[in-house]
Structures are given as C-alpha cells and as structure tokens.
Amino acid sequence: MNTAVGRLVRAELRLMVRDPLVLTFVFAFPIVTMLIIGGAFGTAPDPAFDGVNPAHWYVASYLTVVIAAMGLVMLPVHLASYRERGVLRRFAAAGFPRWSFAIAELLIGLVTIIVACGLLLIVAVPVYGIPSVHNWWRVAVALPLGAVAFVSLGVLLGSLLPSARSAQAVGLLLFFPSFLLGAGGPPPHVMGSAVRTVAGPLPLTLLTNAVREPWLGLGPATGWVVAVAALALALTVLAARRTVL
C-alpha cells in the first residue's frame, strides 16, 4: 500500500472506532432493527415474503442496510466535518497525493462495512440462523459492488455538502426513506403500487434485490447486479473527480 494512503487509513480507522455515528448507525442500528422486525414477522414461510422465512428475508436484507448507513450517514458527516474545519487543506499542504484521500476513504468504508456485516451475521446465527445461499457467486459480486457504490456516494455527498450539520440532515433524510422502502421495511408485496413505484429505482432497492434474490433463491437478479455495477462505476468516477485534495 502506498505510504501516504496507508498513513491516512491508519489514522482514519482510529478515528472511526471512536465515532458515535459509526457505533450507532453502522453497527447498532441494523442489528437492533433486524432483531425487532424479524421477530415481529416470525419464522414461518409467508406468501408476502415470496414463501420464505420472514426472519431469513430480513437477515439477507440487512447487510445492505449496513452498507447504506455507511454511505448515506457516516461518510458524508465525517467528510463534511473535515472540509468545514479545513482538514483537507492541511492534508494537501502536507504533501499528500491528490488522489490519496479518496482512496483512503474508500478503503476505510469497505473495511468498516465488512466488520459490521460480520457482526450482524454473528448476532443473527443464534437468533434466526443464516439462510442458505442459493447462488453464492452472485451475492459475492453484488455485495462488494454495492459497498463501493454507497461508499463512493458517501464520499461524493461529503465533498458537496458545506457542513457536518447539513450532511447529517441530508444523510438522514436520504437514509430513512431508503431503509423503509428499499430493505428494512415491509416486503414489496404488501406495499401499494404507488409506493412500489417510488421504491423501485432507489439505489438501496437495487442493491437489496441484487443480494436477496440470489441468496434466497428467488431469482438470478442479473438485471439488479448489472444496475448496481453501473451505479458503482458512475459514483466512483464522480467521487474520485470531486475529492482530489
């Protein structure tokens, strides 16, 4: 790893583990809501959940909630606070390469997502169990693509919003509707047609479908995976162009 990027990653990881937003939205919130909602719908196969165990439906869905929490809430606030306090200018004055900060934030976001998803699955094992993965390679492709897409989106939002307070407000405004409509709320079959129309194109809906369908054996999800890949590419390019020091 490049020395400059390595220094940034080590310093940022130390800050991340002490950040209450990380502990709340990336680690605690997905686990707590998964336990509550999964328990509310029970474990008997339900037609509203395409005939699968509702608890398993939410276990497969909530990995994407972790990813969205990182991209929509955590990273925008973190980066906007840096811009507000002039930290990025100090990085540039210290001689860090222009591309180093964007690469470092991408790596930090991905590492944090991996740890948070692992913790969520560890908690799910004794409570609901982990559903069998029917098409593991599609899930293995969709999850990292989605993580790259949302981390890039978080970096982009953090570079555009003028302050940590505005980033938090915008991030929460984006996160909770996406969470309720795209992954953590009721299944699409019980939503009204208008709500399904709104939920369909949301990035979190695309990612959740790309992960949940092949995981639970509901379909190949090829179109969803392609859409997430296109989103990841576009957002990564935009974030890299915007966040040079």
N, C-alpha and C positions, 0 to 999 in steps of 0.2 A: 504493500500500500504506500502511495506517495506520502512522504513525511508530513507535508502540510495538511493533507486530508486526514492522516492518522492523528495528528495533534488536535485537529478540530473535533474529530469523532470522539476521542477520549474525553476531552473537556466537556463536550455536549452531553455525553452519556452520564457523566457525573451530575450535571445539572438536571437532566431528565428524571433521574430516580428520586430527586428531591422535590419535583414539581407537583403540587397538589392536583393540577388538571390532569396530569398523566395518571396519577393514582386513582382519581375519581372516574374520569370518562373512558380511559383506555383499559384499565384493569378492573375496577369495581363495578361500574355501571353495566357493562354487558353481562357479567356473571350474575349479578343480583336480578336483573330483569329476565334473564334466561331461566333462572330457577323459579321465579314467580309465575311467568307466563306459561312455561312448560308445565308447571304443576296445576295451573288453572284449567288447562285443556285435557289433562290426563294422559294416559299412555295407550288407550285402546285405539286401534285403527279407526279413522274417521274419514268419511267421504269428502268433508270440507277440506281435508289435507291430502287430497288425492289418494285416500285409502291407506296412508301410512300413519305410524305412531306420531301424534302431535308433538310429544316431547322430542322425538328424534328430528322432526321437522325444524324445531327451533334450535336444537344443537347444531344442525347443519347450517342454519341461517345466521347464527350469532357470531361466527367467525368474521363475517362481513361487517357486522356492527362494530367489532373491534377496529377493523380497517377504516371504516367511515369516521369513527370517533377520533382516530389519529389524524386523518386528512382534513376533517371539517372543523374540528375544535382545537386539538392540541397544537398542531404545527402552525396554523395561522396566528394564534395568540403568541406563541413563542417567537416567531419571526417578526411579527409586527412590533413586539416589545423591543426587540433588538434594533429595528430601524428607528423606533421612537427615541431610544437612548443613544443612538449614534454608534452602536457596537459594530455594525457592518463597515462603517467608515474607518473605524480603528483597525479592523481586520485588513482592509485594503491598504491602509497606511503602514501596517506591519509587514507588508510584502507577500501576503498570501496570494496564490494564483487566482485569477478572476473566476475560474470555474470551481474552485475548491469548496466554497461554502455550499453550493447547490448539491455537489456530490456527497459532501459530509451529511447534509440533512436527509438526503435520500437513504443513505446507509443507516443512519440513526432511526429513521422512521421504520425501515424494514426490520431492523433488529428488535425494536420495541414491539412491533406487531407480532413477530414470531414468538416472543416471550409471552405476550398477553394471550395469544391464541392457545399456546401450550397450557397456560394456567387455566383457561376456560375449559379445555378438554379434560384436564386433570380433575376439576371440580365436577364436571358432568359425569364422569365414569361411575362413581358410587351412587349417584342420584338417579340418573336416567339411562346411563350407558351410552356408548358411542355407536351410532348406526353404522352398519356395514357400508363400505364404499363400493358401489357397483361399478363405477368407471373411474378408477383412481387417477389415470393419467390426465383426464380432462379436468378433474378437480385440482390436480397438481399444477396444471397450466393456468387455470383460471385464478386461483388464489394469489400467486405472485404477480400476475398481470394486474389484478385489482389493487393489490398493495402498491404497486408502482404508480398506478393511475391516481389513487387517492393521496398518496404522499406527494406526488407532483402537484396535485390540486391544492394541497395544503401549503406547499412552498409558494405556489403562484398567488394564492389568496394573501398569504403573509407578506408578499412583496408589493401587493396592491393596496392593502388597507392601511390607513395612516397611523393607527394607534392600536395598542393591545385591547383597549376597551371596545373599539369598533370591531376589531377582529373577533372578539368574544361574542359580541351581539350578532354579527353576521353569521359566524360559525354555528351558534346555537339555533339561529333561525333556519339555517340550511339543514342542520343535523336532525332535529326532532321530526319534522315532516318526512324527511327521507327515512328515518328509522321506523316510523309508524307505518308508512306506505310501502317501503321497499324491503323490509327484512323482519323487524321485530314486532309488528302489529298483527292484525288478523290476517288470515290467508286470503288470497285474491278472490276465492270462490264466494266469500261472504261479503265482499265489498260491492257497492253499487257500480254500475257501468261508468258513471262519470268519474268516480274515484279511481277505478282501474285505468281509465284513460290518462288521468294525471300521473298515476304511479308508474305506468309502463315505461316511459323514456327516462326516468330518474337513473342517474349513474349507479346508485346503490341497488335499484331493482335489477338492472342489467347484471351487476356482479353477483347478486344473490341467486338469480336464476342460473347463471353460469356455473355456480358452485353447487347449489342444492339439487338441481335436476339430475346431473350425473352421479352425485353422491347417493341419492335415494333411489336411483333407478327410474326416474320419471321421464327421462328423455336424454338424447345426446347433447343437447344445448349447444350445438355447433354455432348457430347464429349468435347466441349470447356471448360465447367465448370470443368470436370474431369482433363483436361490438366492443367488448372490454379491451381487447388488444388495440383496436383503433383509438379508443379513448386514452389508453395508457401512452401510446405513441404521441398523440397530439398534445396531451398535457405535459409530458416530459419535455418536449421541444419548447413549448411555451414557457415552462418553469425555468429551463436552462437559459433561455434567452433573457428572461426577466431578472434573474437573480445573480448575474455576474457581479462581482464586487466592484 
